[in-house]
Amino acid sequence: MHRLGRAASHLLTLVLAIAIGCVALVVLAAGTLAWRLTQGPLEITALAIRIVPLVAPGLTADHVTLALEHPDGERVLRLTVIDGQRPAEADQPAQTIRRASVAIAVSPLFTGHIAPEDISADGVRLHLARSLTGKSRPAGAPGADVQQMLSHLHHVAITDTQIWVADGALGQSWQVRDVAADLRRRDDGSIAGHAQVTAGIGAVSTTVTADGSYSAGGTQLEVTATPVSPAALARAVPQLAALQALDADVALRGSATLGPDLQVVRATVHAEAGPGVAQLPSKGGNTSPAPFQAMSLDAAGTPSQITLRALQLVLRSPSGAAPTTLGLSGNADRANGHFTAHLAVDMDHAEFADLPSLWPEGVGGNARAWLTENITAGTAHDAHFTFTLTGDETGDNVALTEAGGTLTGDDVTTWWLRPVPPLEHGHTVVTWQNPDTLLIAGITARQGTLNATNGSVKIVGLTVKDQVATINTDIGGPLADLLTLLRNPRLKLLSTHPVPFTAPLGTIAAHLAINLPLDSKVSVDQVQIHANGQLANVHLGSIVAGRDLDRGQLALDVTNDGLSISGPAQLDHMPGKMAVDMDFRTGPPSQVLQHAAVTLRIAPRDAKAAGIGVIGLDAGTMSTTVDYSERRDGGATIRLSGDLRDAGFTSPIGWSKTAGTPGNFNGQALLQNGKLVGLEGLHAEAPNLSIQARSDMVNGKPAVVHLERADIGRSSATGTITLPQHNDDPYRVVLSGPRLDLEGRLTSQNAPAVSDQPPPASSQPGTPYAVDLRFQQVILGPGHALSAVALNASGAGSRIANARLTTGGAEKVQADLVTQGSSRKVWATAADLGLLLRNTDLAGEVTGGALVLDGAFDDRLPNSPFSGTVELGGFSVRGAPVVGKVLQGMTLYGLVDALRGPGLVFDRLHAPFHLDGSVLDLDDARAYSSSLGVTATGRMDFGHKQIDLKGTIVPAYFFNSLPGRVPLLGRLFSPEKGGGVFAATFGLKGKIDDPSVSLNPLSALTPGFTRRLFNLFD
């Protein structure tokens, strides 16, 4: 428009120059022409040909006329020029005018003033030049002051005019064509007009239409321009390269109010564009394309204030989703050399996946980079943000002083620290709290099977170079999945510091806080992480000594510096408390990296359920603490301690303790790089209990346990237990001492339950062992003990392969067991069986007797039955109630009295037997002396405590048995081996302690060869 105004000024100058020349001619001949003009128009072409070039050098005209007119009663002198031209010169093209007309008021001429009232021009072809400095001039046009001349001007009309400009500043030509303008002065002195031009450069052109009015109070203008592409204009004019940012056809409409000095008082503008592409600022001074479907702008302003009513942009979605509509509105005020701008931005919706294309790279710093890279899915909608900018009116020192607004996101996927799994299907509300802070709150999402609620991401530092995000969220779900998250190598938490347990189960409700610098190259060392919460129904495998933790209700706390877990739980079904601490910080070799402590209150039922019932806990509870510490140098210590005051024990090893009496135990295991290198300080103290032990280690395993002191009840021993180092190595036990208390462990009530079915055969031989025991005294019961006992035995599992037992007391026992092929041979002697039985508290009815036992185990059969023979000489039986019943039934009262007194004396016992499990079979066992003989055949079932025996009793055995010894005829007198001529048969059946006794009294009176006849009635 500025250039167009200058072109119009040059056109008027040219027309006035012609008019001035003509008027000068008229003034000289005014008197002469006055009369002539009253007669009609005067042709003055011949005269103008000579005079006009003097006024406008080089200008000629084909026809020039002069006429006196009086429109509206006023006289005017109208000069008309037809086909005026200035020929082309060396550096200037031709200038032409098809028709030009100027009406000049007559009255001012007599005072020497020229006052044009009407000017019209048609078919003007004007060529202008614009210098390198930007100043324009018509080729060869003289300068003139036309201000005074225009004071009487009432009408200007220009039609079919074209202007070419040789623009030295741009280095190329541009044109204004189809110029049409009509200006009229109203009766009140104001001027109204209409103009239309088509301006173009290269292949780019636009048609501008202007309507306006001028008065003493100001000027009103309304302008429209047909669509033109700023990018195309920039391509045509390289100096306008900034316009390349908008590649779309833009149509403009605007208005302006100008003051008396033609300065803008108020202006409005409306623009519409699209579809097209906007080039938005990007990193490194580059641009990134932003395709849009439509754009519109409505703005108004004054020199001190600009109001952006609406800037609306409809953007195409790069992902093919529905278009996004952005709206911008606001105002800017200028005062005292400063400006303040208030802006509001609205967005209907957008896909987060489109953010990298929609959000300019140069806006938002690292916050923009982090959000566009890490929020990869979901929809943002209902966005409304407001901003306040301040700065100098020159546009320098612009600062964002206020910011606010919200945005809602649905089904959002957020990566917070790749490759850690993202938060998915999230819902959130984004709030711009102030220029420095952006809050993403109300996050609900899922991370795998974990639920995130009450989440937020707070980004601070938007006004400075570097930004920091603080992430907070509540997490709930399976414990195993949270630990999997914390084990992610990207976090360098549990991946670098493994937790000391396996197979975690349970649920968690925790709060997760993360402080994250928004840098694309952020390292995990810059990330601060803190998770704390409650774990419910927790199971942790192998947390202490291979035992599992269950039913945990634990508190969890994890940071970059360490981890802590504590709370009540059950260890292998035993209730207690646990605490696990891990230190993730760097430190010296002595730094404790892991520490775990478990405190248990163990009741009798808990001990049995945990498989440690062997300790004999039968009342109260004992408190036990297991403490584990691991150092950075690879060393670790396991400390075991306990308080036995509230516990009662009845131990199978002969020791007991009542609840309320003091007691404790402790010890520690030393490890290096996961291998056991020592057991030391093993100690237990209680009434009648004192144990001290340690262990030698080989290749990370206990090799030899040294019992430095073992006082248990009445037992006292020292020795070693050598543990196997290879699969085939045996346990080797070497113990010695003054006493070994076995009281109560050989009685029948401690015998294991007996099954009617033989045990299944096993292909596993069991754990091999070798035992060497030497005790000065072995206590077997009250007042019953063996002296100088030595036992050497070896075997596997419950099978004794080889053994030798000797005692040094009066009983003089020696027993040997030797494996031979598929059987094990047993040979044993005792100098005094009665003493041996009394010392072992097995029977008190036998006195004396030299024992010889010879037998064998048949290991080919599942139960390894034992068969053999017992020989016993010179012994007596006293007080046996079952024998008394038999003798009494035979009315052998003298023998009964002997049984009650000094006892029945036998010279010899010969008893073949077969023992299968708990069942003893006797085959023609016999015992005899000169006064009595006894035979027995049958079975004794010790497991079920049943007896079923039959036999004979032969009184006066020596004389009664003599006929039975006669060759050939002896079987007639004594059919039983060891029987006599006269003998009574008996039977024992029922309970071993109190069997039923049956006698055949007739058999006692019959000779031997007829005795079996009477047995038919038994």
MIVO-913412 format. One record per residue (C-alpha): x, y, z. Coordinates in steps of 0.25 Angstrom, whole numbers, plus 5000, padded with zeros to 4 digits. Layout:
XYZ;...
END
This chain:
500050005000;501150095003;501750074989;500450084983;500250224990;501550274984;501150224970;499850304971;500650424976;501550414964;500350404955;499750524960;501050604959;501150564944;499650614942;499850744949;501150774942;500450764929;499350854935;500250954940;500950974927;499650984920;499051084930;500351174929;500051184914;498651214917;499051324927;499851394917;498751404907;497651414917;497051544911;497051494897;496451354900;495351404909;494551444898;494851314890;494551224901;493151274902;492951224888;493351074891;494550984893;495851034888;496850944881;498150984885;498950854881;499950934872;500251034883;500350924894;501350844885;502350964887;501951004901;501750864909;503150814907;503650944913;502850904926;502950754925;504250724917;504050614907;502550604908;501650614896;500250604893;499450574880;498250664885;498050774895;496750854897;496350964906;494950994910;494251084920;493151014928;492251054939;491750934946;490850974958;490951114954;492551124956;493451154945;494551054942;495551044932;495650894927;496950854920;496850714913;498150644908;497950524899;498950424896;500050484904;501450414904;502850424907;503750344898;504650234903;506050274906;507350194907;507050154922;505550194923;504350124916;503250204910;502250274919;500850294913;499450354916;498250314908;497450434914;497650534925;496750644929;496850754939;495750854943;496350984949;495551094956;495551224948;495551324960;496851284967;497551304953;497351454954;498151454967;499251364961;498851234968;498451104961;497351024968;496950894961;495550844965;495450724957;496550624952;496350504943;497350404937;497150284928;498050184921;499250234929;500550144927;501550194937;502950144939;503650174952;505050144958;505350114972;506750144976;507650054985;507250144997;505750104995;505350244989;504350244977;504350354966;503650354952;504550354941;504950494938;503850554947;504150694953;503850724967;502750814971;501950864983;500550824981;499950844995;499350974992;498750934978;497950824984;497250914994;496050934984;496150784978;494750724978;494850604970;495950504965;495750384956;496750294951;496450174942;497150064934;498550104940;499750014941;501050054948;502349974946;503449994957;504949964954;505249934969;506749954971;506649914986;505949774982;506749754970;505549724961;504249794956;502849784961;501549844956;500249904960;499249884949;497749904947;497750034956;496450094958;496150204968;495050304971;495250414981;494150524984;494150634994;492750645001;492050775004;492550775019;493950765014;494250625016;494750525005;494250395002;494750294992;494950154986;496150094980;496549954974;497849914969;498549784966;499949774970;500949664966;502349614965;502749494957;501649394957;501049454970;499949554970;498849604979;497649694977;497449804988;496249884989;496150004998;494950095003;495250215012;494850355016;495650475021;495250585029;495850685039;495550585050;496350475044;496350365033;495550235032;496050125023;495549985019;496449895011;496349755006;497349664999;497049544991;497849414995;499349414993;500349314998;501449375007;502349265004;502149284989;502449434991;503749394999;504149314987;503949424978;504649524987;505849464994;505849585004;504549535009;505049405013;504349415027;503049395020;503449255016;502949205030;501549205024;501249135011;499749155009;498849245002;498449365012;497349455010;497349585017;496249685022;496549805030;496149945035;496850065040;496550195047;497650305044;497850435052;497950575045;499450545044;499150415037;499650335048;498950205052;497950225063;497250085062;497349965053;496649835051;497049715043;496449585039;497249475032;496849335026;497749235021;497849085018;498048975015;499548995016;500848965024;501449055035;502949045038;503149045053;504449075060;505248955063;506548925070;507848985064;507149095057;506448995048;504948985045;503948865046;502748865037;501348865043;500248835033;498848905036;497548905029;497149045032;497549165040;496749295043;497149425050;496349535056;497149655063;496949795066;497949895072;498350035075;499750095076;499750055091;498949935091;498749805082;497549715084;497649575078;496149535077;496349395072;497549325065;496949185061;497849075055;497248945050;498448845050;498448715042;498848595051;500148525046;499548395051;498248405043;497448435055;496348545056;496848685053;497348775065;496748915067;497649015074;497149155078;497949275083;497449405088;497949515097;498349655097;499649745098;499849875104;500949975102;501250085112;502550155117;503450085108;502949945113;501949845108;501049745115;500349635107;499249535112;499049415104;498049295105;498249165097;497149065095;497148925089;496048835087;496848705086;498148645081;498748505081;500048505090;500748425079;500548555070;501248645080;502548635074;501948695061;501048795068;501948845079;503048935073;504448885077;504849025081;503749045091;503848975105;505248935106;505548805112;504148795117;503648785102;504748675099;504348595111;502848595109;502848575094;503848455096;503248395108;501748415106;501548325094;500048295094;498748345099;497848465096;497948605101;496648695101;495948815107;497248895108;497249035113;498549115117;498749265120;500149335119;500649475122;501849525115;502649655118;503749725111;504249855105;503449915094;504549885085;504349735087;505549715095;505649655109;504349575107;503949495120;502849395123;502349455137;501049375138;500549245133;499349155137;498349055131;497948915130;497848795120;497248655122;497948535117;497248395115;497848255112;499248315113;500548235112;501648295120;503148245120;503748305132;505148235131;505348155119;505448035117;504648015131;503247975127;502348095125;501048145132;499948105123;498448135121;498648255130;497748375133;498348505136;498048655138;499248755133;499248885141;500248995137;500349055151;501249175148;502349205138;503349115145;502448995148;501648895141;500848795149;500248665143;499348615154;498248515156;498948405149;498348265149;499048165141;499548015141;501047975140;500947825136;500047765147;500347885157;499247995158;499748135160;498748235166;498848375171;500048395162;500648535158;501848585150;502348725155;503348795145;504048915150;505049005144;504349035131;504849175131;506349135132;507249045124;507048915131;505748855136;505448745147;504248655148;503748605162;502848475160;501948435171;500948315171;500348215179;500548065174;499847945178;499847805173;500747675174;502047685182;502747605172;502447705161;502947825169;504247745172;504347715157;504247865154;505247905165;506147795159;506147865145;507647885141;507348035138;507048065152;508347995158;507547965171;507247815173;508047775160;509347825166;508947785180;508147655179;507147635191;507447515200;506147435197;505447365186;504047335180;503447465186;501847455188;500847555194;500347695191;500847835193;500247965195;501348065193;501748215190;502748235179;503548365178;504548395166;505348525164;505748525150;506548625142;505948655128;507148625120;507148525109;508548475114;508148465128;508948355136;508248275147;509248335157;508448465155;507148405157;506648405172;505648285175;504848265188;503848155190;503148125203;501948045207;501347925213;501447775209;500347685212;500247525212;501747525208;502447395205;503947405203;504747275200;506047235207;506147365215;506947295226;507647165226;506847115214;505547135222;504347215216;503647335222;502147335221;500947425226;501847545226;501247685229;502447765225;502847915223;503647945211;504548055209;505548075196;506348185192;507648205184;508348185197;507748055202;506647965204;505847935217;504847825220;504247805234;503047745241;502347625247;502447495239;502547345241;503847275238;503547125235;502247135242;502847205254;502347345257;503347455259;503847585253;504847615242;505747735238;506547735225;507447855222;508247875209;509247985207;509448035192;510448145195;511948125192;512848105204;514048035210;514247885209;513747875224;512347945219;511147855223;510347835210;509347745215;508747725229;507647625232;507047595246;505947505249;505447485263;504447365266;503647325278;503647175276;502547085283;502546935284;501546925272;502347015264;503646935266;502946805262;502346875249;503746935246;504446795247;505246835259;504446755270;505646675273;506146795282;505046745292;504246875294;502946835301;502546965309;502547115308;503347185296;504747205293;505247335287;506247325275;506947425267;507647405254;508547515250;509247525236;510247625231;510947635218;512147735216;512647795203;513947715204;513147585202;513147545216;511847515224;511447465237;510247395242;509947405257;508947315264;508547345278;507347315287;506747325301;506247195307;505647255320;504147235316;504347105310;504246965316;504946845310;504946695311;506046645302;506246505297;507746525300;507446515315;507346665318;506146745323;505746885327;504546955333;504047085328;504447205336;505947155338;507047225331;507647185318;508247235305;509047195293;509847265282;510847245271;511247295258;511647255244;512647325236;512547335220;513447385210;512947415196;511747325199;512547205204;512547165218;513947185224;513647165239;512747125250;513147175264;512647215277;511547115277;511047115292;509847075300;509647095315;508447045324;508246965336;508946835334;509346875320;510646935315;511146925301;512346985294;512746955280;513447005267;513646955253;514846935244;514446975229;514946915216;514546975203;513447055209;512746935216;512846895231;513846785232;514046755246;513146795258;513946805271;513146775283;514046845293;513046825304;511746755304;511046735318;509546695315;508846655327;509746545333;510446525320;511846585319;512646565306;513646625297;514046585283;513846615268;512846595257;513446595244;512546625233;512546565219;513246645208;512846555197;511646475194;512146345198;512846395211;512246355224;511946435236;513046405246;512746425261;513746405272;513246435286;513846405299;513546445313;513246405328;511746375325;510746355315;509246355320;508346265312;507246245323;505946235317;506346215302;506346065303;504946045309;503845985301;503046115302;504046185294;504046075283;503446115270;502146085265;502045945259;501345915245;500745785241;501345805228;502845795225;503545925221;503745945207;505045915201;505946035198;506946045187;507546165195;508546105206;508446235214;509546325220;510846255223;511446265237;512546225246;512446235261;513546215272;512946235286;513746215299;513046245312;513446215326;512046195329;510746175321;509546205330;508346115325;507346145337;507246165352;508346085358;508646025344;509946055337;511045985329;512546015331;513646045322;512746035309;513446045296;512646035283;513246035269;512146035258;511946065243;510846055234;509846135226;508546195230;507846095240;508745975236;509945945244;510945875235;512045845245;512145875260;512945835272;512345855286;513145835299;512845865314;513845855325;512945825337;512645685343;511645655332;512845655322;512045675309;512745655296;511945665283;512345665268;511545685256;512245655243;511645665229;511845545220;511245545206;509745565207;509745535222;510245595235;510845505245;510645535260;511445465271;511345515285;511745465299;511445515313;512045465326;510845495334;509545505327;508645535339;509545655343;509545705329;508045695329;507945765342;508945875338;508145895325;506745895333;506245795323;505845685333;506145645348;505645505348;507045445343;508245425351;509645385346;509745315333;510945315323;510345355310;510745315296;509945375284;510245325270;509345375259;509245445245;508345555238;507845515225;507945635217;507345575205;505945595211;505345735213;505245725228;506645665230;506145555239;507145505250;507245355252;508245285262;508445215275;508545255289;509345175299;509245205314;509945125325;509845135340;508645225343;507445235351;506045295350;505345365361;504045435363;503545405349;502045415350;501745335337;502645225341;501945225355;500545205349;501045085341;501645025353;500545045362;499544985352;500444865353;500344865368;501844865368;501844955381;503244935385;503744985372;502745105373;503345135387;504745125381;504345225370;503945325381;505145295389;506545265383;506045235369;505945115360;507345075356;507645035342;508944975337;508745005322;507845075312;507845045298;506945135289;506845135274;506145265270;505645345258;505445495260;504645565248;504445715252;503745705266;503245555264;504145455271;503945305268;504545195277;504745055271;504944945282;505645035292;505944965305;506544995318;506844885329;507444855342;507444725351;506144775357;505344825345;505344835330;504544925321;504344925306;503645035298;503245055284;502345175278;502345325276;502545455283;502045585277;502645695284;502145795275;500645765278;501045705292;500545565289;501045425293;500645285287;501545175293;501445035296;502344945303;502544835314;503044835328;503844715333;503944705348;505144625354;505744645340;507044565342;506344435346;505144455338;505844475325;506744355326;505844265319;505744365308;507144355306;507144205303;507544175288;506344135279;505344125291;505544265296;504444325287;503444235294;503744295307;503944445303;503444485290;503944625292;505344665290;505844695305;504544635311;504344525321;503544395323;502544485332;502344625327;501244725327;500944805314;500544955316;500145075307;500345225308;499445315300;499045465301;499745585306;501145565309;501045625323;499845545327;499645425318;498545315319;499245185324;498645055319;499044915325;498744775322;498744705335;498544565329;499844575321;500644585334;500144445338;500344375325;501644315320;502344385309;501844295297;500344325301;500444475304;500144525290;498844445291;498344535302;498844665295;497744645285;496844705296;497744835296;
END
